[in-house]
Amino acid sequence: GCRKRKSVRGCVVGPDLATLSLVISKKGEQDIPGLTDDQRPRRLGPKRASNIRKLFNLEKKDDVRNFVVRRELSEKKKKAPKIQRLVTPAMLQRKRYFRSQTRQKMVLGKKLKEDYT
């Protein structure tokens, strides 16, 4: 879609503004009720394989699929994200195939060039 232009008014705050975007830069001596008084954990875990490794301090040889953060929908059903950038045997086979195709094209090109001269 089209980018929504943000209207910027500098530091002018008036009663006609519906919402203000604020960032807490420093925590004071008292908590703000409903904002800084409770710790809320992240709803979702990481999806990318390298970020899962970083979270659990895994080695490269460890299986990332056993460490995916699952969330419970009900008592029986759990949901886990599809891991992105996961190195699988099928992916390695595909990579080998593409590389061999490139090599074959290079060899064929050389052969055609020699036949031409």
C-alpha positions, 0 to 999 in steps of 0.5 A: 500500500501507499506510505502514510505520511505522518503529520509532525507538529514538533513539540506542539501538544493540544487537546485536538490530538487523540494519541501521543507516541511516547518512549520511557527513557529513564525509570523514576522512583515510583512505578507507573501503574499499568505500564512499568509495574508488571513484567510481561514476557514476549508473546512469541519466540524466535523464528530464524534458526540462527536466532534460536541458536543464539537464544539457547547458546547452541552449537552448530551441530545441535538440532534447532528443531528441538528448541523451538518455542511453542505456544499453547492454544488449548490443553491439547493443541500447541503451535510452533513457527516454521523455522526459516534458514534451516539447513536441511539435506534437501536444501543442500542437495538442491544447492549441489544440483544448481552448482553442477548445472552451472559447471555443466553449462561452463564445460559445454560452453568451452566445448562449443567454443573449441568446436567453433575455432 
